[in-house]
Amino acid sequence: RKRLGDAEYEPSPSPSTIRPLLKKSKKARLKAATTWQKLCKLLLIKVGYAPDINVRAFSYWQQGMFFGHKLLDISGEDDLKDPWNEIAVIAFRAFLQPR
């Protein structure tokens, strides 16, 4: 621990300590994203999506929706759950509209 005035803090790890962890994290994230993209493709085929939808882009968008809902859960603002879900359904349907 270090001190800065009256405050104590943990020094940040050095870049040489973090770099290997970031590489492992990135590799795991890409593997998970690839698996999710395959699942998204199956979902989109099942619902009869427009074939010009980029499945990789859709999978990242959908993951963003998932993380957004997790942030809402963490916030504790339960009164926003129904409106958030309504917006999510509208956005999902719009994404699947033929262009």
N, CA, C and O atoms as a GROMACS GRO file, in nm:
protein
  396
    1ARG      N    1   0.085  -0.118   0.000
    1ARG     CA    2   0.000   0.000   0.000
    1ARG      C    3   0.088   0.124   0.000
    1ARG      O    4   0.198   0.123   0.055
    2LYS      N    5   0.038   0.229  -0.063
    2LYS     CA    6   0.109   0.357  -0.066
    2LYS      C    7   0.020   0.463  -0.005
    2LYS      O    8  -0.101   0.444   0.013
    3ARG      N    9   0.080   0.574   0.027
    3ARG     CA   10   0.004   0.685   0.084
    3ARG      C   11   0.018   0.807  -0.005
    3ARG      O   12   0.124   0.832  -0.064
    4LEU      N   13  -0.090   0.881  -0.015
    4LEU     CA   14  -0.091   1.009  -0.082
    4LEU      C   15  -0.166   1.103   0.010
    4LEU      O   16  -0.289   1.103   0.014
    5GLY      N   17  -0.092   1.183   0.084
    5GLY     CA   18  -0.155   1.265   0.187
    5GLY      C   19  -0.211   1.175   0.294
    5GLY      O   20  -0.138   1.092   0.351
    6ASP      N   21  -0.339   1.189   0.324
    6ASP     CA   22  -0.404   1.106   0.426
    6ASP      C   23  -0.460   0.976   0.368
    6ASP      O   24  -0.503   0.888   0.444
    7ALA      N   25  -0.461   0.962   0.238
    7ALA     CA   26  -0.524   0.846   0.175
    7ALA      C   27  -0.423   0.736   0.147
    7ALA      O   28  -0.309   0.763   0.107
    8GLU      N   29  -0.466   0.612   0.167
    8GLU     CA   30  -0.388   0.496   0.128
    8GLU      C   31  -0.448   0.438   0.002
    8GLU      O   32  -0.569   0.444  -0.020
    9TYR      N   33  -0.362   0.382  -0.082
    9TYR     CA   34  -0.412   0.320  -0.204
    9TYR      C   35  -0.318   0.208  -0.245
    9TYR      O   36  -0.202   0.202  -0.206
   10GLU      N   37  -0.374   0.118  -0.326
   10GLU     CA   38  -0.295   0.009  -0.384
   10GLU      C   39  -0.234   0.061  -0.514
   10GLU      O   40  -0.305   0.114  -0.599
   11PRO      N   41  -0.104   0.046  -0.529
   11PRO     CA   42  -0.045   0.090  -0.657
   11PRO      C   43  -0.095   0.002  -0.771
   11PRO      O   44  -0.122  -0.116  -0.753
   12SER      N   45  -0.107   0.061  -0.887
   12SER     CA   46  -0.150  -0.014  -1.005
   12SER      C   47  -0.044  -0.116  -1.042
   12SER      O   48   0.075  -0.091  -1.028
   13PRO      N   49  -0.090  -0.232  -1.090
   13PRO     CA   50   0.008  -0.330  -1.136
   13PRO      C   51   0.086  -0.275  -1.256
   13PRO      O   52   0.036  -0.191  -1.330
   14SER      N   53   0.205  -0.323  -1.272
   14SER     CA   54   0.287  -0.275  -1.384
   14SER      C   55   0.233  -0.332  -1.515
   14SER      O   56   0.170  -0.437  -1.516
   15PRO      N   57   0.259  -0.262  -1.626
   15PRO     CA   58   0.213  -0.312  -1.757
   15PRO      C   59   0.265  -0.453  -1.786
   15PRO      O   60   0.195  -0.531  -1.849
   16SER      N   61   0.385  -0.485  -1.741
   16SER     CA   62   0.439  -0.620  -1.768
   16SER      C   63   0.361  -0.727  -1.692
   16SER      O   64   0.360  -0.843  -1.734
   17THR      N   65   0.296  -0.691  -1.583
   17THR     CA   66   0.213  -0.785  -1.508
   17THR      C   67   0.077  -0.799  -1.574
   17THR      O   68   0.021  -0.909  -1.577
   18ILE      N   69   0.024  -0.692  -1.626
   18ILE     CA   70  -0.111  -0.691  -1.683
   18ILE      C   71  -0.114  -0.749  -1.824
   18ILE      O   72  -0.210  -0.816  -1.861
   19ARG      N   73  -0.011  -0.725  -1.903
   19ARG     CA   74  -0.012  -0.764  -2.045
   19ARG      C   75  -0.046  -0.911  -2.067
   19ARG      O   76  -0.132  -0.940  -2.150
   20PRO      N   77   0.017  -1.007  -1.995
   20PRO     CA   78  -0.020  -1.147  -2.018
   20PRO      C   79  -0.166  -1.177  -1.983
   20PRO      O   80  -0.231  -1.258  -2.049
   21LEU      N   81  -0.217  -1.111  -1.880
   21LEU     CA   82  -0.358  -1.131  -1.843
   21LEU      C   83  -0.450  -1.078  -1.951
   21LEU      O   84  -0.552  -1.140  -1.982
   22LEU      N   85  -0.416  -0.964  -2.009
   22LEU     CA   86  -0.497  -0.906  -2.116
   22LEU      C   87  -0.498  -0.996  -2.239
   22LEU      O   88  -0.601  -1.012  -2.304
   23LYS      N   89  -0.382  -1.057  -2.270
   23LYS     CA   90  -0.376  -1.148  -2.385
   23LYS      C   91  -0.464  -1.270  -2.363
   23LYS      O   92  -0.536  -1.312  -2.453
   24LYS      N   93  -0.459  -1.326  -2.241
   24LYS     CA   94  -0.545  -1.442  -2.211
   24LYS      C   95  -0.691  -1.402  -2.215
   24LYS      O   96  -0.775  -1.476  -2.266
   25SER      N   97  -0.722  -1.286  -2.161
   25SER     CA   98  -0.860  -1.237  -2.160
   25SER      C   99  -0.911  -1.217  -2.302
   25SER      O  100  -1.024  -1.255  -2.334
   26LYS      N  101  -0.829  -1.157  -2.388
   26LYS     CA  102  -0.869  -1.133  -2.526
   26LYS      C  103  -0.894  -1.264  -2.599
   26LYS      O  104  -0.991  -1.278  -2.673
   27LYS      N  105  -0.804  -1.361  -2.577
   27LYS     CA  106  -0.819  -1.491  -2.643
   27LYS      C  107  -0.948  -1.560  -2.599
   27LYS      O  108  -1.021  -1.614  -2.682
   28ALA      N  109  -0.977  -1.557  -2.470
   28ALA     CA  110  -1.100  -1.618  -2.418
   28ALA      C  111  -1.222  -1.544  -2.471
   28ALA      O  112  -1.323  -1.607  -2.505
   29ARG      N  113  -1.213  -1.412  -2.478
   29ARG     CA  114  -1.326  -1.330  -2.526
   29ARG      C  115  -1.356  -1.360  -2.673
   29ARG      O  116  -1.472  -1.372  -2.712
   30LEU      N  117  -1.251  -1.373  -2.755
   30LEU     CA  118  -1.272  -1.403  -2.897
   30LEU      C  119  -1.331  -1.542  -2.915
   30LEU      O  120  -1.416  -1.562  -3.002
   31LYS      N  121  -1.287  -1.639  -2.833
   31LYS     CA  122  -1.342  -1.774  -2.843
   31LYS      C  123  -1.491  -1.772  -2.806
   31LYS      O  124  -1.573  -1.834  -2.875
   32ALA      N  125  -1.526  -1.701  -2.699
   32ALA     CA  126  -1.666  -1.691  -2.659
   32ALA      C  127  -1.748  -1.619  -2.765
   32ALA      O  128  -1.861  -1.657  -2.793
   33ALA      N  129  -1.690  -1.514  -2.825
   33ALA     CA  130  -1.762  -1.439  -2.929
   33ALA      C  131  -1.788  -1.526  -3.050
   33ALA      O  132  -1.895  -1.518  -3.111
   34THR      N  133  -1.692  -1.609  -3.087
   34THR     CA  134  -1.709  -1.698  -3.202
   34THR      C  135  -1.822  -1.798  -3.176
   34THR      O  136  -1.904  -1.824  -3.263
   35THR      N  137  -1.824  -1.855  -3.057
   35THR     CA  138  -1.931  -1.948  -3.020
   35THR      C  139  -2.066  -1.877  -3.024
   35THR      O  140  -2.163  -1.931  -3.076
   36TRP      N  141  -2.071  -1.756  -2.969
   36TRP     CA  142  -2.196  -1.681  -2.967
   36TRP      C  143  -2.241  -1.648  -3.109
   36TRP      O  144  -2.361  -1.649  -3.138
   37GLN      N  145  -2.147  -1.618  -3.197
   37GLN     CA  146  -2.182  -1.586  -3.336
   37GLN      C  147  -2.247  -1.706  -3.403
   37GLN      O  148  -2.341  -1.691  -3.481
   38LYS      N  149  -2.198  -1.825  -3.374
   38LYS     CA  150  -2.258  -1.946  -3.432
   38LYS      C  151  -2.401  -1.963  -3.382
   38LYS      O  152  -2.491  -1.997  -3.459
   39LEU      N  153  -2.421  -1.941  -3.253
   39LEU     CA  154  -2.556  -1.951  -3.198
   39LEU      C  155  -2.648  -1.845  -3.257
   39LEU      O  156  -2.764  -1.873  -3.286
   40CYS      N  157  -2.597  -1.724  -3.274
   40CYS     CA  158  -2.678  -1.616  -3.334
   40CYS      C  159  -2.718  -1.651  -3.476
   40CYS      O  160  -2.830  -1.624  -3.518
   41LYS      N  161  -2.626  -1.711  -3.550
   41LYS     CA  162  -2.657  -1.747  -3.688
   41LYS      C  163  -2.772  -1.848  -3.691
   41LYS      O  164  -2.863  -1.836  -3.772
   42LEU      N  165  -2.766  -1.947  -3.602
   42LEU     CA  166  -2.875  -2.044  -3.595
   42LEU      C  167  -3.007  -1.977  -3.559
   42LEU      O  168  -3.111  -2.007  -3.618
   43LEU      N  169  -3.003  -1.885  -3.463
   43LEU     CA  170  -3.124  -1.812  -3.424
   43LEU      C  171  -3.179  -1.732  -3.542
   43LEU      O  172  -3.299  -1.736  -3.570
   44LEU      N  173  -3.091  -1.660  -3.609
   44LEU     CA  174  -3.137  -1.576  -3.720
   44LEU      C  175  -3.193  -1.659  -3.835
   44LEU      O  176  -3.290  -1.618  -3.899
   45ILE      N  177  -3.134  -1.774  -3.860
   45ILE     CA  178  -3.187  -1.862  -3.965
   45ILE      C  179  -3.325  -1.912  -3.924
   45ILE      O  180  -3.417  -1.916  -4.006
   46LYS      N  181  -3.340  -1.950  -3.798
   46LYS     CA  182  -3.468  -2.002  -3.749
   46LYS      C  183  -3.581  -1.900  -3.761
   46LYS      O  184  -3.694  -1.935  -3.793
   47VAL      N  185  -3.551  -1.773  -3.734
   47VAL     CA  186  -3.656  -1.670  -3.741
   47VAL      C  187  -3.671  -1.612  -3.881
   47VAL      O  188  -3.754  -1.523  -3.902
   48GLY      N  189  -3.594  -1.661  -3.977
   48GLY     CA  190  -3.608  -1.616  -4.115
   48GLY      C  191  -3.556  -1.476  -4.138
   48GLY      O  192  -3.626  -1.393  -4.196
   49TYR      N  193  -3.434  -1.448  -4.093
   49TYR     CA  194  -3.376  -1.315  -4.106
   49TYR      C  195  -3.342  -1.280  -4.249
   49TYR      O  196  -3.333  -1.366  -4.336
   50ALA      N  197  -3.325  -1.151  -4.271
   50ALA     CA  198  -3.279  -1.105  -4.402
   50ALA      C  199  -3.133  -1.151  -4.418
   50ALA      O  200  -3.051  -1.125  -4.330
   51PRO      N  201  -3.099  -1.217  -4.527
   51PRO     CA  202  -2.966  -1.276  -4.542
   51PRO      C  203  -2.851  -1.174  -4.544
   51PRO      O  204  -2.735  -1.213  -4.533
   52ASP      N  205  -2.882  -1.046  -4.559
   52ASP     CA  206  -2.774  -0.948  -4.562
   52ASP      C  207  -2.730  -0.902  -4.423
   52ASP      O  208  -2.643  -0.816  -4.412
   53ILE      N  209  -2.790  -0.957  -4.317
   53ILE     CA  210  -2.748  -0.920  -4.182
   53ILE      C  211  -2.611  -0.982  -4.155
   53ILE      O  212  -2.590  -1.101  -4.177
   54ASN      N  213  -2.521  -0.902  -4.107
   54ASN     CA  214  -2.388  -0.949  -4.069
   54ASN      C  215  -2.400  -1.017  -3.932
   54ASN      O  216  -2.423  -0.950  -3.831
   55VAL      N  217  -2.383  -1.148  -3.930
   55VAL     CA  218  -2.404  -1.224  -3.807
   55VAL      C  219  -2.305  -1.183  -3.699
   55VAL      O  220  -2.341  -1.176  -3.581
   56ARG      N  221  -2.181  -1.155  -3.737
   56ARG     CA  222  -2.080  -1.113  -3.638
   56ARG      C  223  -2.121  -0.981  -3.574
   56ARG      O  224  -2.112  -0.966  -3.452
   57ALA      N  225  -2.164  -0.887  -3.655
   57ALA     CA  226  -2.209  -0.757  -3.602
   57ALA      C  227  -2.331  -0.777  -3.512
   57ALA      O  228  -2.340  -0.716  -3.405
   58PHE      N  229  -2.426  -0.862  -3.557
   58PHE     CA  230  -2.544  -0.889  -3.476
   58PHE      C  231  -2.506  -0.947  -3.340
   58PHE      O  232  -2.561  -0.908  -3.238
   59SER      N  233  -2.410  -1.041  -3.340
   59SER     CA  234  -2.374  -1.105  -3.213
   59SER      C  235  -2.314  -1.005  -3.116
   59SER      O  236  -2.341  -1.012  -2.996
   60TYR      N  237  -2.231  -0.913  -3.166
   60TYR     CA  238  -2.174  -0.810  -3.077
   60TYR      C  239  -2.284  -0.715  -3.028
   60TYR      O  240  -2.284  -0.674  -2.912
   61TRP      N  241  -2.376  -0.680  -3.116
   61TRP     CA  242  -2.487  -0.593  -3.076
   61TRP      C  243  -2.569  -0.661  -2.967
   61TRP      O  244  -2.607  -0.598  -2.868
   62GLN      N  245  -2.598  -0.790  -2.986
   62GLN     CA  246  -2.680  -0.862  -2.891
   62GLN      C  247  -2.607  -0.874  -2.756
   62GLN      O  248  -2.670  -0.864  -2.651
   63GLN      N  249  -2.476  -0.896  -2.759
   63GLN     CA  250  -2.400  -0.901  -2.634
   63GLN      C  251  -2.404  -0.766  -2.562
   63GLN      O  252  -2.410  -0.762  -2.439
   64GLY      N  253  -2.402  -0.659  -2.638
   64GLY     CA  254  -2.416  -0.526  -2.578
   64GLY      C  255  -2.550  -0.510  -2.509
   64GLY      O  256  -2.559  -0.448  -2.402
   65MET      N  257  -2.655  -0.564  -2.570
   65MET     CA  258  -2.787  -0.561  -2.507
   65MET      C  259  -2.785  -0.639  -2.375
   65MET      O  260  -2.841  -0.595  -2.275
   66PHE      N  261  -2.721  -0.755  -2.376
   66PHE     CA  262  -2.711  -0.836  -2.255
   66PHE      C  263  -2.638  -0.760  -2.144
   66PHE      O  264  -2.684  -0.756  -2.030
   67PHE      N  265  -2.524  -0.700  -2.178
   67PHE     CA  266  -2.447  -0.627  -2.077
   67PHE      C  267  -2.526  -0.505  -2.028
   67PHE      O  268  -2.518  -0.469  -1.910
   68GLY      N  269  -2.600  -0.443  -2.118
   68GLY     CA  270  -2.684  -0.330  -2.078
   68GLY      C  271  -2.786  -0.371  -1.975
   68GLY      O  272  -2.812  -0.297  -1.879
   69HIS      N  273  -2.845  -0.488  -1.994
   69HIS     CA  274  -2.944  -0.535  -1.897
   69HIS      C  275  -2.877  -0.568  -1.764
   69HIS      O  276  -2.936  -0.544  -1.658
   70LYS      N  277  -2.757  -0.621  -1.768
   70LYS     CA  278  -2.684  -0.649  -1.644
   70LYS      C  279  -2.657  -0.519  -1.568
   70LYS      O  280  -2.667  -0.515  -1.445
   71LEU      N  281  -2.622  -0.413  -1.640
   71LEU     CA  282  -2.600  -0.284  -1.575
   71LEU      C  283  -2.729  -0.234  -1.509
   71LEU      O  284  -2.726  -0.178  -1.400
   72LEU      N  285  -2.840  -0.256  -1.576
   72LEU     CA  286  -2.970  -0.219  -1.519
   72LEU      C  287  -2.997  -0.299  -1.392
   72LEU      O  288  -3.045  -0.245  -1.292
   73ASP      N  289  -2.968  -0.429  -1.395
   73ASP     CA  290  -2.985  -0.512  -1.276
   73ASP      C  291  -2.902  -0.460  -1.160
   73ASP      O  292  -2.950  -0.452  -1.047
   74ILE      N  293  -2.778  -0.426  -1.187
   74ILE     CA  294  -2.687  -0.377  -1.083
   74ILE      C  295  -2.735  -0.244  -1.026
   74ILE      O  296  -2.718  -0.217  -0.908
   75SER      N  297  -2.795  -0.162  -1.111
   75SER     CA  298  -2.838  -0.028  -1.066
   75SER      C  299  -2.946  -0.034  -0.960
   75SER      O  300  -2.960   0.058  -0.879
   76GLY      N  301  -3.024  -0.142  -0.960
   76GLY     CA  302  -3.132  -0.153  -0.863
   76GLY      C  303  -3.254  -0.070  -0.900
   76GLY      O  304  -3.347  -0.058  -0.820
   77GLU      N  305  -3.257  -0.014  -1.019
   77GLU     CA  306  -3.370   0.068  -1.063
   77GLU      C  307  -3.476  -0.022  -1.126
   77GLU      O  308  -3.493  -0.026  -1.248
   78ASP      N  309  -3.547  -0.094  -1.040
   78ASP     CA  310  -3.644  -0.193  -1.087
   78ASP      C  311  -3.757  -0.133  -1.170
   78ASP      O  312  -3.816  -0.202  -1.252
   79ASP      N  313  -3.786  -0.006  -1.150
   79ASP     CA  314  -3.894   0.057  -1.226
   79ASP      C  315  -3.859   0.073  -1.374
   79ASP      O  316  -3.946   0.102  -1.456
   80LEU      N  317  -3.731   0.053  -1.410
   80LEU     CA  318  -3.690   0.067  -1.550
   80LEU      C  319  -3.686  -0.066  -1.625
   80LEU      O  320  -3.664  -0.067  -1.746
   81LYS      N  321  -3.706  -0.177  -1.556
   81LYS     CA  322  -3.692  -0.307  -1.622
   81LYS      C  323  -3.795  -0.328  -1.734
   81LYS      O  324  -3.759  -0.370  -1.844
   82ASP      N  325  -3.921  -0.300  -1.707
   82ASP     CA  326  -4.023  -0.318  -1.811
   82ASP      C  327  -4.001  -0.224  -1.929
   82ASP      O  328  -4.006  -0.269  -2.044
   83PRO      N  329  -3.977  -0.094  -1.906
   83PRO     CA  330  -3.949  -0.006  -2.021
   83PRO      C  331  -3.823  -0.049  -2.098
   83PRO      O  332  -3.820  -0.040  -2.221
   84TRP      N  333  -3.722  -0.096  -2.027
   84TRP     CA  334  -3.598  -0.140  -2.094
   84TRP      C  335  -3.630  -0.259  -2.182
   84TRP      O  336  -3.585  -0.265  -2.297
   85ASN      N  337  -3.706  -0.356  -2.130
   85ASN     CA  338  -3.740  -0.474  -2.209
   85ASN      C  339  -3.823  -0.437  -2.331
   85ASN      O  340  -3.803  -0.494  -2.439
   86GLU      N  341  -3.914  -0.342  -2.316
   86GLU     CA  342  -3.996  -0.298  -2.429
   86GLU      C  343  -3.908  -0.239  -2.540
   86GLU      O  344  -3.926  -0.269  -2.658
   87ILE      N  345  -3.814  -0.156  -2.500
   87ILE     CA  346  -3.721  -0.095  -2.596
   87ILE      C  347  -3.635  -0.202  -2.662
   87ILE      O  348  -3.610  -0.197  -2.783
   88ALA      N  349  -3.589  -0.299  -2.584
   88ALA     CA  350  -3.504  -0.406  -2.638
   88ALA      C  351  -3.578  -0.487  -2.744
   88ALA      O  352  -3.520  -0.522  -2.847
   89VAL      N  353  -3.706  -0.516  -2.720
   89VAL     CA  354  -3.786  -0.592  -2.818
   89VAL      C  355  -3.804  -0.511  -2.946
   89VAL      O  356  -3.793  -0.565  -3.056
   90ILE      N  357  -3.831  -0.382  -2.932
   90ILE     CA  358  -3.846  -0.295  -3.049
   90ILE      C  359  -3.716  -0.293  -3.130
   90ILE      O  360  -3.717  -0.303  -3.253
   91ALA      N  361  -3.604  -0.279  -3.060
   91ALA     CA  362  -3.474  -0.275  -3.128
   91ALA      C  363  -3.443  -0.408  -3.198
   91ALA      O  364  -3.394  -0.409  -3.311
   92PHE      N  365  -3.472  -0.518  -3.131
   92PHE     CA  366  -3.448  -0.650  -3.190
   92PHE      C  367  -3.531  -0.670  -3.316
   92PHE      O  368  -3.481  -0.718  -3.417
   93ARG      N  369  -3.658  -0.632  -3.309
   93ARG     CA  370  -3.745  -0.646  -3.427
   93ARG      C  371  -3.697  -0.557  -3.541
   93ARG      O  372  -3.699  -0.598  -3.657
   94ALA      N  373  -3.654  -0.436  -3.510
   94ALA     CA  374  -3.603  -0.346  -3.612
   94ALA      C  375  -3.479  -0.403  -3.680
   94ALA      O  376  -3.460  -0.389  -3.801
   95PHE      N  377  -3.396  -0.467  -3.601
   95PHE     CA  378  -3.273  -0.526  -3.656
   95PHE      C  379  -3.304  -0.634  -3.757
   95PHE      O  380  -3.231  -0.652  -3.854
   96LEU      N  381  -3.413  -0.706  -3.735
   96LEU     CA  382  -3.447  -0.820  -3.822
   96LEU      C  383  -3.532  -0.781  -3.943
   96LEU      O  384  -3.561  -0.867  -4.027
   97GLN      N  385  -3.572  -0.655  -3.953
   97GLN     CA  386  -3.655  -0.610  -4.066
   97GLN      C  387  -3.576  -0.620  -4.197
   97GLN      O  388  -3.457  -0.589  -4.201
   98PRO      N  389  -3.643  -0.665  -4.303
   98PRO     CA  390  -3.574  -0.667  -4.434
   98PRO      C  391  -3.535  -0.524  -4.475
   98PRO      O  392  -3.606  -0.428  -4.446
   99ARG      N  393  -3.425  -0.514  -4.540
   99ARG     CA  394  -3.378  -0.384  -4.587
   99ARG      C  395  -3.389  -0.376  -4.735
   99ARG      O  396  -3.355  -0.274  -4.794
   0.00000   0.00000   0.00000
